[in-house]
Amino acid sequence: MTETELQHFALSILKLAFAGGVLGAICWSLVMRIVADAADAIQDWEDKRTRIGAARARAHVRHINGASLG
C-alpha cells in the first residue's frame, strides 16, 4: 500500500468514525426523547387517576352527608 493509499484509507476511516458518532448522537437523542415522553405520559396518567380518586372520595362524602341529612 502506498503512502497516498494509506492516507486515503485513514481519511476514509476518520470520516466514517465521525459520521458514526454523529448518527449515534442523533439516535441517542431520539431514544432519550422517547423515554422522557413515555415517562411524562405515565406521570400524567397517574395524576389523572389521583384526581379521579379524590373526586370520587369527595362525591362519596357528599353523598353520605346528604343522605344522612334527609
MDAnalysis code that builds the backbone (N, CA, C; Angstrom):
import MDAnalysis as mda
import numpy as np

u = mda.Universe.empty(210, n_residues=70, atom_resindex=np.repeat(np.arange(70), 3), trajectory=True)
u.add_TopologyAttr("name", ["N", "CA", "C"] * 70)
u.add_TopologyAttr("resid", np.arange(1, 71))
u.add_TopologyAttr("resname", ["MET", "THR", "GLU", "THR", "GLU", "LEU", "GLN", "HIS", "PHE", "ALA", "LEU", "SER", "ILE", "LEU", "LYS", "LEU", "ALA", "PHE", "ALA", "GLY", "GLY", "VAL", "LEU", "GLY", "ALA", "ILE", "CYS", "TRP", "SER", "LEU", "VAL", "MET", "ARG", "ILE", "VAL", "ALA", "ASP", "ALA", "ALA", "ASP", "ALA", "ILE", "GLN", "ASP", "TRP", "GLU", "ASP", "LYS", "ARG", "THR", "ARG", "ILE", "GLY", "ALA", "ALA", "ARG", "ALA", "ARG", "ALA", "HIS", "VAL", "ARG", "HIS", "ILE", "ASN", "GLY", "ALA", "SER", "LEU", "GLY"])
u.atoms.positions = np.array([
    [0.855, -1.157, 0.000],
    [0.000, 0.000, 0.000],
    [0.917, 1.241, 0.000],
    [0.643, 2.128, -0.895],
    [1.471, 3.334, -0.988],
    [1.053, 4.334, 0.091],
    [1.885, 5.349, 0.221],
    [1.604, 6.361, 1.234],
    [0.304, 7.103, 0.911],
    [0.038, 7.371, -0.349],
    [-1.185, 8.048, -0.763],
    [-2.402, 7.190, -0.464],
    [-2.305, 5.894, -0.756],
    [-3.420, 4.984, -0.460],
    [-3.667, 4.887, 1.042],
    [-2.588, 4.867, 1.806],
    [-2.704, 4.798, 3.259],
    [-3.379, 6.067, 3.808],
    [-2.996, 7.216, 3.273],
    [-3.627, 8.466, 3.699],
    [-5.111, 8.483, 3.334],
    [-5.407, 8.014, 2.131],
    [-6.808, 7.958, 1.703],
    [-7.605, 7.009, 2.598],
    [-7.010, 5.857, 2.910],
    [-7.661, 4.885, 3.788],
    [-7.900, 5.484, 5.179],
    [-6.883, 6.142, 5.733],
    [-7.012, 6.734, 7.063],
    [-8.074, 7.835, 7.067],
    [-8.109, 8.651, 6.032],
    [-9.115, 9.709, 5.952],
    [-10.516, 9.121, 5.830],
    [-10.652, 8.037, 5.071],
    [-11.948, 7.384, 4.939],
    [-12.424, 6.833, 6.283],
    [-11.521, 6.206, 7.015],
    [-11.867, 5.678, 8.342],
    [-12.263, 6.820, 9.277],
    [-11.540, 7.930, 9.219],
    [-11.855, 9.086, 10.048],
    [-13.241, 9.641, 9.722],
    [-13.563, 9.739, 8.452],
    [-14.879, 10.230, 8.041],
    [-15.991, 9.280, 8.493],
    [-15.753, 7.981, 8.356],
    [-16.746, 7.004, 8.808],
    [-16.958, 7.093, 10.322],
    [-15.873, 7.259, 11.064],
    [-15.992, 7.369, 12.517],
    [-16.756, 8.630, 12.901],
    [-16.482, 9.727, 12.225],
    [-17.190, 10.969, 12.502],
    [-18.677, 10.820, 12.193],
    [-18.987, 10.247, 11.029],
    [-20.388, 10.058, 10.645],
    [-21.083, 9.118, 11.630],
    [-20.402, 8.074, 12.060],
    [-20.974, 7.156, 13.047],
    [-21.242, 7.848, 14.369],
    [-20.339, 8.715, 14.783],
    [-20.539, 9.456, 16.023],
    [-21.728, 10.397, 15.939],
    [-21.861, 11.079, 14.812],
    [-22.988, 11.990, 14.632],
    [-24.298, 11.213, 14.629],
    [-24.346, 10.128, 13.879],
    [-25.566, 9.319, 13.829],
    [-25.884, 8.711, 15.195],
    [-24.864, 8.288, 15.903],
    [-25.067, 7.743, 17.238],
    [-25.634, 8.783, 18.192],
    [-25.126, 10.000, 18.099],
    [-25.629, 11.070, 18.954],
    [-27.086, 11.394, 18.624],
    [-27.428, 11.404, 17.354],
    [-28.806, 11.663, 16.951],
    [-29.728, 10.563, 17.457],
    [-29.300, 9.322, 17.287],
    [-30.114, 8.197, 17.760],
    [-30.285, 8.237, 19.277],
    [-29.209, 8.551, 19.998],
    [-29.288, 8.623, 21.453],
    [-30.253, 9.722, 21.878],
    [-30.196, 10.850, 21.184],
    [-31.103, 11.948, 21.482],
    [-32.558, 11.539, 21.263],
    [-32.824, 10.823, 20.183],
    [-34.182, 10.354, 19.909],
    [-34.658, 9.363, 20.962],
    [-33.790, 8.458, 21.350],
    [-34.151, 7.468, 22.369],
    [-34.457, 8.169, 23.691],
    [-33.631, 9.120, 24.075],
    [-33.870, 9.835, 25.324],
    [-35.170, 10.632, 25.263],
    [-35.483, 11.191, 24.101],
    [-36.734, 11.943, 23.943],
    [-37.934, 11.006, 24.089],
    [-37.848, 9.818, 23.489],
    [-38.939, 8.844, 23.578],
    [-39.130, 8.394, 25.027],
    [-38.036, 8.141, 25.726],
    [-38.124, 7.716, 27.127],
    [-38.727, 8.832, 27.984],
    [-38.303, 10.070, 27.753],
    [-38.835, 11.197, 28.520],
    [-40.323, 11.383, 28.236],
    [-40.723, 11.260, 26.978],
    [-42.144, 11.390, 26.638],
    [-42.969, 10.278, 27.277],
    [-42.431, 9.064, 27.289],
    [-43.142, 7.950, 27.909],
    [-43.276, 8.177, 29.415],
    [-42.220, 8.661, 30.050],
    [-42.282, 8.933, 31.489],
    [-43.302, 10.031, 31.775],
    [-43.341, 11.058, 30.946],
    [-44.328, 12.128, 31.122],
    [-45.752, 11.602, 30.962],
    [-45.953, 10.726, 29.990],
    [-47.288, 10.165, 29.774],
    [-47.729, 9.325, 30.967],
    [-46.813, 8.552, 31.513],
    [-47.137, 7.734, 32.682],
    [-47.453, 8.621, 33.880],
    [-46.674, 9.683, 34.054],
    [-46.922, 10.607, 35.163],
    [-48.271, 11.302, 35.010],
    [-48.601, 11.713, 33.793],
    [-49.915, 12.333, 33.543],
    [-51.047, 11.365, 33.854],
    [-50.868, 10.106, 33.473],
    [-51.885, 9.088, 33.736],
    [-52.067, 8.897, 35.243],
    [-50.955, 8.837, 35.967],
    [-51.044, 8.681, 37.429],
    [-51.702, 9.901, 38.070],
    [-51.372, 11.094, 37.595],
    [-52.008, 12.306, 38.132],
    [-53.513, 12.286, 37.882],
    [-53.904, 11.849, 36.705],
    [-55.325, 11.774, 36.377],
    [-56.033, 10.776, 37.293],
    [-55.410, 9.626, 37.512],
    [-56.001, 8.631, 38.413],
    [-56.144, 9.184, 39.830],
    [-55.156, 9.949, 40.285],
    [-55.216, 10.540, 41.619],
    [-56.348, 11.552, 41.710],
    [-56.474, 12.412, 40.694],
    [-57.553, 13.402, 40.693],
    [-58.923, 12.732, 40.659],
    [-59.067, 11.689, 39.851],
    [-60.348, 10.979, 39.776],
    [-60.667, 10.318, 41.114],
    [-59.668, 9.712, 41.736],
    [-59.880, 9.084, 43.047],
    [-60.293, 10.093, 44.103],
    [-59.658, 11.260, 44.091],
    [-60.019, 12.302, 45.058],
    [-61.435, 12.808, 44.800],
    [-61.810, 12.970, 43.540],
    [-63.163, 13.417, 43.209],
    [-64.195, 12.378, 43.636],
    [-63.877, 11.117, 43.449],
    [-64.808, 10.063, 43.880],
    [-64.977, 10.080, 45.391],
    [-63.858, 10.289, 46.101],
    [-63.937, 10.326, 47.568],
    [-64.780, 11.509, 48.024],
    [-64.599, 12.678, 47.402],
    [-65.413, 13.842, 47.760],
    [-66.885, 13.598, 47.455],
    [-67.156, 12.994, 46.299],
    [-68.550, 12.710, 45.935],
    [-69.170, 11.721, 46.914],
    [-68.394, 10.746, 47.350],
    [-68.895, 9.760, 48.301],
    [-69.232, 10.430, 49.634],
    [-68.349, 11.307, 50.091],
    [-68.596, 12.012, 51.352],
    [-69.830, 12.887, 51.221],
    [-69.967, 13.591, 50.110],
    [-71.164, 14.428, 49.903],
    [-72.420, 13.585, 49.868],
    [-72.339, 12.431, 49.248],
    [-73.497, 11.542, 49.167],
    [-73.888, 11.062, 50.564],
    [-72.898, 10.655, 51.338],
    [-73.182, 10.167, 52.698],
    [-73.735, 11.293, 53.551],
    [-73.139, 12.481, 53.479],
    [-73.637, 13.616, 54.285],
    [-75.021, 14.037, 53.828],
    [-75.252, 14.042, 52.539],
    [-76.573, 14.421, 52.026],
    [-77.626, 13.390, 52.393],
    [-77.269, 12.109, 52.394],
    [-78.226, 11.050, 52.708],
    [-78.568, 11.063, 54.200],
    [-77.603, 11.421, 55.049],
    [-77.881, 11.411, 56.473],
    [-78.732, 12.617, 56.900],
    [-78.681, 13.699, 56.110],
    [-79.472, 14.875, 56.442],
    [-80.932, 14.678, 56.082],
    [-81.195, 13.932, 55.031],
    [-82.543, 13.813, 54.505],
    [-83.336, 12.788, 55.201],
])
